[in-house]
């Protein structure tokens, strides 16, 4: 891992005018103090090279990029850090996009399975439940509901299907989601 995201980093400013100072605090521990010139150097570095060294801490360097702070313990230069940070974001975007596609296709599969309650099962359940919501007895806005949701492995057997009205079905979904 050439660079890694630095967490818990903050610049703590105190004082005014010539007494103003900025401390680099990592996880509650002040590791360096920055002058105004340092701050300007960091700002310029980010603008020009995409990354700027904030300070050294033991064997590692704390870098700042537009995307946040990074640690480097390989003695990289600003260009390398900027590139690695950019690559890291790019790969993260690609991973998110891939996960989004996987989830969408899994939801499509679940959706397809959900629609396929066989006609004879529907008829059986409808008769068994007397054409009413099994929870409140409503006779309108009725739906076939999976007692154990398809997403959680519930199937289309009659024991797992029941008649619910819309409001009861939504109330049940809310309970499961919680
Ligand atoms: Zn109901």
Backbone and ligand atoms as CSV (ligand in chain L), in Angstrom:
chain,resi,resn,atom,element,x,y,z
A,1,UNK,N,N,0.846,-1.205,0.000
A,1,UNK,CA,C,0.000,0.000,0.000
A,1,UNK,C,C,0.874,1.244,0.000
A,2,UNK,N,N,1.034,1.882,-1.134
A,2,UNK,CA,C,1.975,2.999,-1.229
A,2,UNK,C,C,1.505,4.230,-0.453
A,3,UNK,N,N,0.219,4.557,-0.525
A,3,UNK,CA,C,-0.299,5.629,0.329
A,3,UNK,C,C,-1.566,5.113,0.963
A,4,UNK,N,N,-1.879,5.630,2.115
A,4,UNK,CA,C,-3.154,5.243,2.711
A,4,UNK,C,C,-3.833,6.477,3.287
A,5,UNK,N,N,-5.122,6.425,3.266
A,5,UNK,CA,C,-5.940,7.544,3.736
A,5,UNK,C,C,-5.610,7.812,5.199
A,6,UNK,N,N,-5.378,9.063,5.530
A,6,UNK,CA,C,-5.120,9.434,6.923
A,6,UNK,C,C,-6.435,9.891,7.544
A,7,UNK,N,N,-6.787,9.277,8.647
A,7,UNK,CA,C,-8.046,9.663,9.289
A,7,UNK,C,C,-7.758,10.418,10.581
A,8,UNK,N,N,-8.734,11.150,11.025
A,8,UNK,CA,C,-8.614,11.883,12.283
A,8,UNK,C,C,-7.610,13.022,12.233
A,9,UNK,N,N,-7.399,13.572,11.024
A,9,UNK,CA,C,-6.460,14.692,10.900
A,9,UNK,C,C,-7.230,16.009,10.911
A,10,UNK,N,N,-6.774,16.950,11.699
A,10,UNK,CA,C,-7.376,18.279,11.613
A,10,UNK,C,C,-6.308,19.351,11.845
A,11,UNK,N,N,-6.562,20.500,11.240
A,11,UNK,CA,C,-5.695,21.648,11.489
A,11,UNK,C,C,-6.402,22.503,12.524
A,12,UNK,N,N,-5.732,22.679,13.647
A,12,UNK,CA,C,-6.361,23.437,14.722
A,12,UNK,C,C,-5.718,24.828,14.784
A,13,UNK,N,N,-6.539,25.814,14.574
A,13,UNK,CA,C,-6.002,27.178,14.577
A,13,UNK,C,C,-6.294,27.841,15.911
A,14,UNK,N,N,-5.336,28.635,16.381
A,14,UNK,CA,C,-5.595,29.395,17.605
A,14,UNK,C,C,-4.838,30.712,17.534
A,15,UNK,N,N,-5.264,31.644,18.344
A,15,UNK,CA,C,-4.598,32.942,18.394
A,15,UNK,C,C,-4.948,33.829,17.219
A,16,UNK,N,N,-4.511,35.080,17.318
A,16,UNK,CA,C,-4.814,36.057,16.265
A,16,UNK,C,C,-3.549,36.788,15.855
A,17,UNK,N,N,-3.618,37.401,14.681
A,17,UNK,CA,C,-2.518,38.249,14.216
A,17,UNK,C,C,-1.183,37.529,14.256
A,18,UNK,N,N,-0.196,38.169,14.819
A,18,UNK,CA,C,1.134,37.547,14.827
A,18,UNK,C,C,1.191,36.374,15.799
A,19,UNK,N,N,0.169,36.218,16.622
A,19,UNK,CA,C,0.146,35.090,17.555
A,19,UNK,C,C,-0.595,33.880,16.974
A,20,UNK,N,N,-1.140,34.092,15.778
A,20,UNK,CA,C,-1.885,33.003,15.160
A,20,UNK,C,C,-0.973,31.809,14.916
A,21,UNK,N,N,-1.484,30.635,15.186
A,21,UNK,CA,C,-0.701,29.432,14.866
A,21,UNK,C,C,-1.643,28.306,14.487
A,22,UNK,N,N,-1.092,27.382,13.776
A,22,UNK,CA,C,-1.883,26.254,13.320
A,22,UNK,C,C,-1.166,24.970,13.694
A,23,UNK,N,N,-1.891,24.098,14.398
A,23,UNK,CA,C,-1.307,22.824,14.770
A,23,UNK,C,C,-1.926,21.720,13.932
A,24,UNK,N,N,-1.090,20.784,13.548
A,24,UNK,CA,C,-1.589,19.596,12.862
A,24,UNK,C,C,-1.882,18.560,13.944
A,25,UNK,N,N,-3.155,18.201,14.074
A,25,UNK,CA,C,-3.561,17.269,15.122
A,25,UNK,C,C,-4.011,15.963,14.473
A,26,UNK,N,N,-3.428,14.884,14.907
A,26,UNK,CA,C,-3.813,13.567,14.378
A,26,UNK,C,C,-4.286,12.710,15.542
A,27,UNK,N,N,-5.543,12.324,15.479
A,27,UNK,CA,C,-6.110,11.507,16.555
A,27,UNK,C,C,-5.946,12.167,17.914
A,28,UNK,N,N,-6.108,13.501,17.942
A,28,UNK,CA,C,-6.038,14.222,19.204
A,28,UNK,C,C,-4.621,14.609,19.616
A,29,UNK,N,N,-3.597,14.153,18.880
A,29,UNK,CA,C,-2.211,14.446,19.237
A,29,UNK,C,C,-1.640,15.463,18.255
A,30,UNK,N,N,-1.115,16.552,18.780
A,30,UNK,CA,C,-0.495,17.562,17.912
A,30,UNK,C,C,0.857,17.045,17.452
A,31,UNK,N,N,1.050,16.918,16.129
A,31,UNK,CA,C,2.320,16.376,15.642
A,31,UNK,C,C,3.197,17.445,15.002
A,32,UNK,N,N,2.627,18.607,14.718
A,32,UNK,CA,C,3.446,19.660,14.106
A,32,UNK,C,C,2.754,20.999,14.237
A,33,UNK,N,N,3.541,22.021,14.088
A,33,UNK,CA,C,2.984,23.369,14.064
A,33,UNK,C,C,3.323,23.978,12.723
A,34,UNK,N,N,2.345,24.616,12.095
A,34,UNK,CA,C,2.562,25.189,10.764
A,34,UNK,C,C,2.568,26.707,10.828
A,35,UNK,N,N,3.509,27.295,10.094
A,35,UNK,CA,C,3.536,28.756,9.984
A,35,UNK,C,C,2.605,29.172,8.848
A,36,UNK,N,N,2.388,30.463,8.727
A,36,UNK,CA,C,1.568,30.952,7.611
A,36,UNK,C,C,2.204,30.585,6.289
A,37,UNK,N,N,3.543,30.637,6.290
A,37,UNK,CA,C,4.251,30.298,5.051
A,37,UNK,C,C,4.014,28.824,4.692
A,38,UNK,N,N,4.030,27.960,5.723
A,38,UNK,CA,C,3.745,26.531,5.480
A,38,UNK,C,C,2.351,26.365,4.863
A,39,UNK,N,N,1.400,27.082,5.443
A,39,UNK,CA,C,0.014,26.958,4.962
A,39,UNK,C,C,-0.095,27.374,3.504
A,40,UNK,N,N,0.620,28.470,3.173
A,40,UNK,CA,C,0.573,28.945,1.793
A,40,UNK,C,C,1.251,27.932,0.859
A,41,UNK,N,N,2.364,27.386,1.338
A,41,UNK,CA,C,3.092,26.383,0.541
A,41,UNK,C,C,2.172,25.177,0.276
A,42,UNK,N,N,1.423,24.761,1.275
A,42,UNK,CA,C,0.532,23.607,1.123
A,42,UNK,C,C,-0.580,23.924,0.124
A,43,UNK,N,N,-1.169,25.099,0.285
A,43,UNK,CA,C,-2.241,25.512,-0.633
A,43,UNK,C,C,-1.750,25.547,-2.079
A,44,UNK,N,N,-0.583,26.183,-2.269
A,44,UNK,CA,C,-0.007,26.269,-3.621
A,44,UNK,C,C,0.316,24.882,-4.163
A,45,UNK,N,N,0.870,24.056,-3.304
A,45,UNK,CA,C,1.249,22.710,-3.734
A,45,UNK,C,C,0.049,21.931,-4.243
A,46,UNK,N,N,-1.062,22.026,-3.522
A,46,UNK,CA,C,-2.271,21.315,-3.934
A,46,UNK,C,C,-2.757,21.861,-5.266
A,47,UNK,N,N,-2.732,23.202,-5.393
A,47,UNK,CA,C,-3.227,23.831,-6.620
A,47,UNK,C,C,-2.354,23.484,-7.822
A,48,UNK,N,N,-1.042,23.449,-7.608
A,48,UNK,CA,C,-0.125,23.259,-8.745
A,48,UNK,C,C,0.168,21.784,-9.022
A,49,UNK,N,N,0.456,21.029,-7.963
A,49,UNK,CA,C,0.884,19.636,-8.172
A,49,UNK,C,C,-0.178,18.614,-7.775
A,50,UNK,N,N,-1.245,19.080,-7.136
A,50,UNK,CA,C,-2.292,18.139,-6.725
A,50,UNK,C,C,-2.048,17.520,-5.365
A,51,UNK,N,N,-0.879,17.778,-4.783
A,51,UNK,CA,C,-0.575,17.248,-3.453
A,51,UNK,C,C,0.532,18.079,-2.824
A,52,UNK,N,N,0.505,18.168,-1.496
A,52,UNK,CA,C,1.555,18.900,-0.797
A,52,UNK,C,C,1.848,18.198,0.521
A,53,UNK,N,N,3.147,18.117,0.858
A,53,UNK,CA,C,3.532,17.522,2.131
A,53,UNK,C,C,3.140,18.478,3.248
A,54,UNK,N,N,2.457,17.960,4.247
A,54,UNK,CA,C,2.057,18.804,5.372
A,54,UNK,C,C,3.158,18.787,6.423
A,55,UNK,N,N,3.574,17.585,6.795
A,55,UNK,CA,C,4.637,17.457,7.782
A,55,UNK,C,C,5.123,16.019,7.820
A,56,UNK,N,N,6.302,15.827,8.396
A,56,UNK,CA,C,6.791,14.473,8.630
A,56,UNK,C,C,6.415,14.059,10.045
A,57,UNK,N,N,6.161,12.790,10.222
A,57,UNK,CA,C,5.880,12.276,11.554
A,57,UNK,C,C,6.574,10.927,11.660
A,58,UNK,N,N,7.626,10.854,12.461
A,58,UNK,CA,C,8.469,9.658,12.544
A,58,UNK,C,C,8.970,9.311,11.137
A,59,UNK,N,N,8.637,8.111,10.649
A,59,UNK,CA,C,9.176,7.709,9.338
A,59,UNK,C,C,8.225,7.997,8.194
A,60,UNK,N,N,7.141,8.656,8.474
A,60,UNK,CA,C,6.159,8.833,7.409
A,60,UNK,C,C,5.863,10.308,7.169
A,61,UNK,N,N,5.252,10.563,6.021
A,61,UNK,CA,C,4.915,11.930,5.650
A,61,UNK,C,C,3.412,12.051,5.527
A,62,UNK,N,N,2.892,13.125,6.072
A,62,UNK,CA,C,1.468,13.413,5.931
A,62,UNK,C,C,1.300,14.337,4.728
A,63,UNK,N,N,0.474,13.902,3.778
A,63,UNK,CA,C,0.213,14.684,2.567
A,63,UNK,C,C,-1.222,15.171,2.568
A,64,UNK,N,N,-1.405,16.312,1.872
A,64,UNK,CA,C,-2.758,16.821,1.701
A,64,UNK,C,C,-3.023,16.874,0.205
A,65,UNK,N,N,-4.161,16.336,-0.212
A,65,UNK,CA,C,-4.592,16.474,-1.601
A,65,UNK,C,C,-5.989,17.095,-1.567
A,66,UNK,N,N,-6.544,17.340,-2.743
A,66,UNK,CA,C,-7.900,17.894,-2.762
A,66,UNK,C,C,-8.889,16.943,-2.113
A,67,UNK,N,N,-8.509,15.689,-2.081
A,67,UNK,CA,C,-9.392,14.650,-1.592
A,67,UNK,C,C,-9.216,14.391,-0.098
A,68,UNK,N,N,-8.225,15.021,0.544
A,68,UNK,CA,C,-8.031,14.802,1.969
A,68,UNK,C,C,-6.578,14.483,2.285
A,69,UNK,N,N,-6.373,13.847,3.421
A,69,UNK,CA,C,-5.014,13.568,3.888
A,69,UNK,C,C,-4.599,12.131,3.600
A,70,UNK,N,N,-3.317,11.970,3.334
A,70,UNK,CA,C,-2.763,10.625,3.102
A,70,UNK,C,C,-1.433,10.480,3.822
A,71,UNK,N,N,-1.161,9.262,4.253
A,71,UNK,CA,C,0.157,8.929,4.785
A,71,UNK,C,C,0.968,8.249,3.708
A,72,UNK,N,N,2.255,8.529,3.719
A,72,UNK,CA,C,3.172,7.859,2.796
A,72,UNK,C,C,4.413,7.512,3.582
A,73,UNK,N,N,4.854,6.234,3.537
A,73,UNK,CA,C,6.124,5.959,4.202
A,73,UNK,C,C,7.193,5.492,3.225
A,74,UNK,N,N,7.016,5.826,1.970
A,74,UNK,CA,C,8.019,5.453,0.969
A,74,UNK,C,C,8.793,6.655,0.440
A,75,UNK,N,N,8.638,7.806,1.062
A,75,UNK,CA,C,9.370,8.979,0.592
A,75,UNK,C,C,8.979,9.403,-0.811
A,76,UNK,N,N,7.700,9.363,-1.122
A,76,UNK,CA,C,7.224,9.736,-2.457
A,76,UNK,C,C,7.290,11.243,-2.657
A,77,UNK,N,N,7.267,11.664,-3.937
A,77,UNK,CA,C,7.188,13.099,-4.190
A,77,UNK,C,C,5.726,13.487,-4.468
A,78,UNK,N,N,5.506,14.801,-4.581
A,78,UNK,CA,C,4.134,15.312,-4.699
A,78,UNK,C,C,3.404,14.724,-5.897
A,79,UNK,N,N,4.114,14.597,-7.013
A,79,UNK,CA,C,3.467,14.087,-8.216
A,79,UNK,C,C,2.989,12.649,-8.003
A,80,UNK,N,N,3.857,11.839,-7.390
A,80,UNK,CA,C,3.503,10.438,-7.154
A,80,UNK,C,C,2.296,10.335,-6.225
A,81,UNK,N,N,2.296,11.147,-5.169
A,81,UNK,CA,C,1.176,11.105,-4.224
A,81,UNK,C,C,-0.118,11.525,-4.917
A,82,UNK,N,N,-0.033,12.595,-5.718
A,82,UNK,CA,C,-1.230,13.071,-6.423
A,82,UNK,C,C,-1.760,11.984,-7.355
A,83,UNK,N,N,-0.854,11.305,-8.059
A,83,UNK,CA,C,-1.266,10.243,-8.979
A,83,UNK,C,C,-1.891,9.063,-8.237
A,84,UNK,N,N,-1.245,8.671,-7.133
A,84,UNK,CA,C,-1.758,7.530,-6.376
A,84,UNK,C,C,-3.125,7.841,-5.760
A,85,UNK,N,N,-3.278,9.085,-5.298
A,85,UNK,CA,C,-4.574,9.471,-4.723
A,85,UNK,C,C,-5.644,9.454,-5.810
A,86,UNK,N,N,-5.269,9.948,-6.985
A,86,UNK,CA,C,-6.204,9.970,-8.116
A,86,UNK,C,C,-6.587,8.545,-8.513
A,87,UNK,N,N,-5.576,7.663,-8.553
A,87,UNK,CA,C,-5.811,6.265,-8.925
A,87,UNK,C,C,-6.720,5.580,-7.916
A,88,UNK,N,N,-6.484,5.906,-6.652
A,88,UNK,CA,C,-7.275,5.306,-5.585
A,88,UNK,C,C,-8.757,5.683,-5.745
A,89,UNK,N,N,-9.011,6.966,-6.024
A,89,UNK,CA,C,-10.385,7.434,-6.209
A,89,UNK,C,C,-11.027,6.790,-7.431
A,90,UNK,N,N,-10.226,6.727,-8.504
A,90,UNK,CA,C,-10.732,6.178,-9.759
A,90,UNK,C,C,-11.146,4.714,-9.560
A,91,UNK,N,N,-10.275,3.961,-8.849
A,91,UNK,CA,C,-10.597,2.550,-8.630
A,91,UNK,C,C,-11.791,2.397,-7.704
A,92,UNK,N,N,-11.884,3.319,-6.752
A,92,UNK,CA,C,-13.029,3.288,-5.837
A,92,UNK,C,C,-14.321,3.530,-6.608
A,93,UNK,N,N,-14.287,4.513,-7.527
A,93,UNK,CA,C,-15.467,4.789,-8.359
A,93,UNK,C,C,-15.850,3.559,-9.168
A,94,UNK,N,N,-14.827,2.899,-9.733
A,94,UNK,CA,C,-15.091,1.716,-10.553
A,94,UNK,C,C,-15.712,0.617,-9.701
A,95,UNK,N,N,-15.204,0.474,-8.475
A,95,UNK,CA,C,-15.721,-0.567,-7.587
A,95,UNK,C,C,-17.179,-0.273,-7.220
A,96,UNK,N,N,-17.460,0.984,-6.907
A,96,UNK,CA,C,-18.832,1.368,-6.561
A,96,UNK,C,C,-19.763,1.086,-7.736
A,97,UNK,N,N,-19.277,1.445,-8.943
A,97,UNK,CA,C,-20.098,1.229,-10.144
A,97,UNK,C,C,-20.370,-0.259,-10.349
A,98,UNK,N,N,-19.342,-1.078,-10.109
A,98,UNK,CA,C,-19.497,-2.530,-10.273
A,98,UNK,C,C,-20.505,-3.062,-9.248
A,99,UNK,N,N,-20.382,-2.615,-8.002
A,99,UNK,CA,C,-21.307,-3.070,-6.962
A,99,UNK,C,C,-22.734,-2.653,-7.278
A,100,UNK,N,N,-22.864,-1.440,-7.836
A,100,UNK,CA,C,-24.188,-0.940,-8.189
A,100,UNK,C,C,-24.840,-1.866,-9.224
A,101,UNK,N,N,-24.030,-2.286,-10.200
A,101,UNK,CA,C,-24.555,-3.176,-11.242
A,101,UNK,C,C,-24.933,-4.539,-10.672
A,102,UNK,N,N,-24.056,-5.057,-9.787
A,102,UNK,CA,C,-24.346,-6.367,-9.187
A,102,UNK,C,C,-25.646,-6.296,-8.397
A,103,UNK,N,N,-25.796,-5.235,-7.622
A,103,UNK,CA,C,-27.004,-5.124,-6.814
A,103,UNK,C,C,-28.242,-4.995,-7.699
A,104,UNK,N,N,-28.114,-4.176,-8.766
A,104,UNK,CA,C,-29.260,-3.997,-9.654
A,104,UNK,C,C,-29.665,-5.333,-10.267
A,105,UNK,N,N,-28.670,-6.151,-10.662
A,105,UNK,CA,C,-29.041,-7.416,-11.304
A,105,UNK,C,C,-29.615,-8.386,-10.283
A,106,UNK,N,N,-29.108,-8.332,-9.034
A,106,UNK,CA,C,-29.689,-9.207,-8.010
A,106,UNK,C,C,-31.119,-8.795,-7.689
A,107,UNK,N,N,-31.351,-7.489,-7.682
A,107,UNK,CA,C,-32.712,-7.031,-7.420
A,107,UNK,C,C,-33.644,-7.435,-8.549
A,108,UNK,N,N,-33.101,-7.430,-9.777
A,108,UNK,CA,C,-33.912,-7.843,-10.920
A,108,UNK,C,C,-34.296,-9.313,-10.788
A,109,UNK,N,N,-33.342,-10.129,-10.333
A,109,UNK,CA,C,-33.619,-11.560,-10.151
A,109,UNK,C,C,-34.695,-11.750,-9.086
A,110,UNK,N,N,-34.510,-11.053,-7.952
A,110,UNK,CA,C,-35.486,-11.152,-6.870
A,110,UNK,C,C,-36.863,-10.697,-7.364
A,111,UNK,N,N,-36.869,-9.594,-8.123
A,111,UNK,CA,C,-38.126,-9.067,-8.643
A,111,UNK,C,C,-38.818,-10.079,-9.542
A,112,UNK,N,N,-38.016,-10.731,-10.393
A,112,UNK,CA,C,-38.585,-11.719,-11.309
A,112,UNK,C,C,-39.169,-12.889,-10.526
A,113,UNK,N,N,-38.437,-13.328,-9.484
A,113,UNK,CA,C,-38.936,-14.443,-8.679
A,113,UNK,C,C,-40.225,-14.045,-7.960
A,114,UNK,N,N,-40.248,-12.779,-7.511
A,114,UNK,CA,C,-41.390,-12.319,-6.749
A,114,UNK,C,C,-42.668,-12.363,-7.592
A,115,UNK,N,N,-42.515,-12.029,-8.878
A,115,UNK,CA,C,-43.706,-11.985,-9.725
A,115,UNK,C,C,-44.251,-13.355,-10.054
A,116,UNK,N,N,-43.418,-14.351,-9.851
A,116,UNK,CA,C,-43.807,-15.664,-10.326
A,116,UNK,C,C,-44.502,-16.526,-9.280
A,117,UNK,N,N,-45.456,-15.981,-8.539
A,117,UNK,CA,C,-46.269,-16.842,-7.676
A,117,UNK,C,C,-47.225,-17.587,-8.610
A,118,UNK,N,N,-47.125,-18.913,-8.657
A,118,UNK,CA,C,-47.931,-19.673,-9.621
A,118,UNK,C,C,-49.431,-19.425,-9.436
A,119,UNK,N,N,-50.133,-19.501,-10.534
A,119,UNK,CA,C,-51.568,-19.216,-10.541
A,119,UNK,C,C,-52.331,-20.115,-9.564
A,120,UNK,N,N,-51.987,-21.408,-9.525
A,120,UNK,CA,C,-52.723,-22.317,-8.629
A,120,UNK,C,C,-52.472,-21.967,-7.166
A,121,UNK,N,N,-51.248,-21.470,-6.862
A,121,UNK,CA,C,-50.944,-21.057,-5.486
A,121,UNK,C,C,-51.766,-19.823,-5.122
A,122,UNK,N,N,-51.837,-18.882,-6.070
A,122,UNK,CA,C,-52.642,-17.674,-5.826
A,122,UNK,C,C,-54.085,-18.038,-5.503
A,123,UNK,N,N,-54.619,-18.930,-6.312
A,123,UNK,CA,C,-56.013,-19.327,-6.139
A,123,UNK,C,C,-56.206,-19.996,-4.777
A,124,UNK,N,N,-55.270,-20.914,-4.450
A,124,UNK,CA,C,-55.342,-21.632,-3.168
A,124,UNK,C,C,-55.303,-20.652,-1.996
A,125,UNK,N,N,-54.326,-19.717,-2.042
A,125,UNK,CA,C,-54.135,-18.766,-0.939
A,125,UNK,C,C,-55.338,-17.830,-0.824
A,126,UNK,N,N,-55.810,-17.371,-1.991
A,126,UNK,CA,C,-56.953,-16.453,-2.016
A,126,UNK,C,C,-58.171,-17.101,-1.352
A,127,UNK,N,N,-58.387,-18.391,-1.665
A,127,UNK,CA,C,-59.517,-19.120,-1.083
A,127,UNK,C,C,-59.290,-19.333,0.415
A,128,UNK,N,N,-58.091,-19.782,0.760
A,128,UNK,CA,C,-57.770,-20.051,2.170
A,128,UNK,C,C,-57.938,-18.795,3.026
A,129,UNK,N,N,-57.458,-17.649,2.502
A,129,UNK,CA,C,-57.511,-16.408,3.288
A,129,UNK,C,C,-58.842,-15.667,3.091
A,130,UNK,N,N,-59.740,-16.283,2.374
A,130,UNK,CA,C,-61.104,-15.762,2.191
A,130,UNK,C,C,-61.119,-14.381,1.557
A,131,UNK,N,N,-60.129,-14.130,0.670
A,131,UNK,CA,C,-60.129,-12.870,-0.081
A,131,UNK,C,C,-60.046,-11.631,0.782
A,132,UNK,N,N,-59.366,-11.760,1.917
A,132,UNK,CA,C,-59.257,-10.631,2.852
A,132,UNK,C,C,-57.839,-10.530,3.387
A,133,UNK,N,N,-57.505,-9.334,3.840
A,133,UNK,CA,C,-56.224,-9.140,4.526
A,133,UNK,C,C,-56.226,-9.985,5.791
A,134,UNK,N,N,-55.208,-10.841,5.946
A,134,UNK,CA,C,-55.180,-11.721,7.113
A,134,UNK,C,C,-54.893,-10.950,8.397
A,135,UNK,N,N,-54.426,-9.727,8.259
A,135,UNK,CA,C,-54.138,-8.955,9.477
A,135,UNK,C,C,-55.329,-8.128,9.939
A,136,UNK,N,N,-55.943,-7.400,9.002
A,136,UNK,CA,C,-56.985,-6.462,9.441
A,136,UNK,C,C,-58.341,-6.745,8.802
A,137,UNK,N,N,-58.385,-7.708,7.900
A,137,UNK,CA,C,-59.667,-8.068,7.310
A,137,UNK,C,C,-60.128,-7.180,6.169
A,138,UNK,N,N,-59.291,-6.214,5.771
A,138,UNK,CA,C,-59.679,-5.323,4.670
A,138,UNK,C,C,-59.927,-6.136,3.404
A,139,UNK,N,N,-60.813,-5.625,2.564
A,139,UNK,CA,C,-61.144,-6.346,1.336
A,139,UNK,C,C,-60.741,-5.559,0.096
A,140,UNK,N,N,-59.990,-4.474,0.319
A,140,UNK,CA,C,-59.530,-3.656,-0.811
A,140,UNK,C,C,-58.011,-3.520,-0.784
A,141,UNK,N,N,-57.477,-3.148,-1.950
A,141,UNK,CA,C,-56.036,-2.911,-2.058
A,141,UNK,C,C,-55.261,-4.140,-1.577
A,142,UNK,N,N,-55.677,-5.305,-2.037
A,142,UNK,CA,C,-55.073,-6.551,-1.534
A,142,UNK,C,C,-53.882,-6.993,-2.384
A,143,UNK,N,N,-52.954,-7.633,-1.716
A,143,UNK,CA,C,-51.735,-8.096,-2.393
A,143,UNK,C,C,-51.349,-9.460,-1.848
A,144,UNK,N,N,-50.666,-10.224,-2.690
A,144,UNK,CA,C,-50.079,-11.465,-2.188
A,144,UNK,C,C,-48.734,-11.114,-1.574
A,145,UNK,N,N,-48.539,-11.569,-0.342
A,145,UNK,CA,C,-47.314,-11.220,0.375
A,145,UNK,C,C,-46.545,-12.480,0.743
A,146,UNK,N,N,-45.222,-12.406,0.611
A,146,UNK,CA,C,-44.383,-13.509,1.088
A,146,UNK,C,C,-44.171,-13.339,2.587
A,147,UNK,N,N,-44.579,-14.339,3.376
A,147,UNK,CA,C,-44.416,-14.267,4.830
A,147,UNK,C,C,-42.932,-14.066,5.148
A,148,UNK,N,N,-42.090,-14.948,4.620
A,148,UNK,CA,C,-40.641,-14.713,4.650
A,148,UNK,C,C,-40.293,-14.112,3.300
A,149,UNK,N,N,-39.763,-12.882,3.275
A,149,UNK,CA,C,-39.521,-12.211,1.995
A,149,UNK,C,C,-38.623,-13.040,1.069
A,150,UNK,N,N,-38.855,-12.894,-0.224
A,150,UNK,CA,C,-38.035,-13.586,-1.222
A,150,UNK,C,C,-36.563,-13.251,-1.016
A,151,UNK,N,N,-36.301,-11.980,-0.717
A,151,UNK,CA,C,-34.915,-11.535,-0.528
A,151,UNK,C,C,-34.247,-12.268,0.629
A,152,UNK,N,N,-35.077,-12.826,1.542
A,152,UNK,CA,C,-34.496,-13.553,2.676
A,152,UNK,C,C,-34.672,-15.052,2.518
A,153,UNK,N,N,-34.948,-15.468,1.311
A,153,UNK,CA,C,-34.987,-16.898,1.030
A,153,UNK,C,C,-36.380,-17.515,1.055
A,154,UNK,N,N,-37.402,-16.692,1.254
A,154,UNK,CA,C,-38.771,-17.227,1.260
A,154,UNK,C,C,-39.186,-17.661,-0.130
A,155,UNK,N,N,-39.952,-18.739,-0.226
A,155,UNK,CA,C,-40.339,-19.276,-1.529
A,155,UNK,C,C,-41.793,-18.990,-1.866
A,156,UNK,N,N,-42.254,-19.653,-2.913
A,156,UNK,CA,C,-43.623,-19.445,-3.391
A,156,UNK,C,C,-44.596,-20.547,-2.972
A,157,UNK,N,N,-44.217,-21.311,-1.941
A,157,UNK,CA,C,-45.145,-22.346,-1.455
A,157,UNK,C,C,-46.315,-21.659,-0.757
A,158,UNK,N,N,-47.520,-22.252,-0.797
A,158,UNK,CA,C,-48.705,-21.624,-0.209
A,158,UNK,C,C,-48.508,-21.204,1.253
A,159,UNK,N,N,-47.740,-22.007,2.029
A,159,UNK,CA,C,-47.552,-21.657,3.449
A,159,UNK,C,C,-46.796,-20.345,3.591
A,160,UNK,N,N,-46.069,-19.970,2.540
A,160,UNK,CA,C,-45.286,-18.736,2.640
A,160,UNK,C,C,-45.978,-17.556,1.958
A,161,UNK,N,N,-47.173,-17.761,1.479
A,161,UNK,CA,C,-47.890,-16.666,0.815
A,161,UNK,C,C,-49.138,-16.348,1.626
A,162,UNK,N,N,-49.412,-15.062,1.744
A,162,UNK,CA,C,-50.639,-14.658,2.437
A,162,UNK,C,C,-51.224,-13.438,1.751
A,163,UNK,N,N,-52.487,-13.190,2.021
A,163,UNK,CA,C,-53.141,-12.007,1.474
A,163,UNK,C,C,-53.018,-10.884,2.497
A,164,UNK,N,N,-52.490,-9.766,2.052
A,164,UNK,CA,C,-52.405,-8.581,2.920
A,164,UNK,C,C,-52.938,-7.380,2.145
A,165,UNK,N,N,-53.438,-6.400,2.868
A,165,UNK,CA,C,-53.801,-5.151,2.207
A,165,UNK,C,C,-52.538,-4.290,2.109
A,166,UNK,N,N,-52.553,-3.270,1.267
A,166,UNK,CA,C,-51.388,-2.417,1.063
A,166,UNK,C,C,-50.826,-1.861,2.364
A,167,UNK,N,N,-51.674,-1.207,3.188
A,167,UNK,CA,C,-51.150,-0.625,4.433
A,167,UNK,C,C,-50.502,-1.669,5.350
A,168,UNK,N,N,-51.134,-2.838,5.491
A,168,UNK,CA,C,-50.547,-3.865,6.360
A,168,UNK,C,C,-49.236,-4.376,5.780
A,169,UNK,N,N,-49.185,-4.481,4.458
A,169,UNK,CA,C,-47.966,-4.947,3.808
A,169,UNK,C,C,-46.825,-3.965,4.040
A,170,UNK,N,N,-47.136,-2.670,3.907
A,170,UNK,CA,C,-46.097,-1.658,4.122
A,170,UNK,C,C,-45.644,-1.642,5.576
A,171,UNK,N,N,-46.609,-1.781,6.492
A,171,UNK,CA,C,-46.261,-1.797,7.914
A,171,UNK,C,C,-45.330,-2.981,8.208
A,172,UNK,N,N,-45.626,-4.118,7.564
A,172,UNK,CA,C,-44.785,-5.304,7.754
A,172,UNK,C,C,-43.381,-5.068,7.206
A,173,UNK,N,N,-43.300,-4.461,6.008
A,173,UNK,CA,C,-41.976,-4.176,5.416
A,173,UNK,C,C,-41.164,-3.288,6.332
A,174,UNK,N,N,-41.824,-2.276,6.908
A,174,UNK,CA,C,-41.119,-1.365,7.809
A,174,UNK,C,C,-40.553,-2.129,9.002
A,175,UNK,N,N,-41.356,-3.058,9.523
A,175,UNK,CA,C,-40.903,-3.837,10.684
A,175,UNK,C,C,-39.677,-4.651,10.321
A,176,UNK,N,N,-39.726,-5.274,9.119
A,176,UNK,CA,C,-38.611,-6.116,8.709
A,176,UNK,C,C,-37.366,-5.272,8.488
A,177,UNK,N,N,-37.574,-4.111,7.865
A,177,UNK,CA,C,-36.426,-3.239,7.578
A,177,UNK,C,C,-35.735,-2.814,8.871
A,178,UNK,N,N,-36.499,-2.712,9.944
A,178,UNK,CA,C,-35.926,-2.309,11.217
A,178,UNK,C,C,-35.350,-3.484,11.917
L,1,ZN,ZN,ZN,-54.657,-5.073,6.339
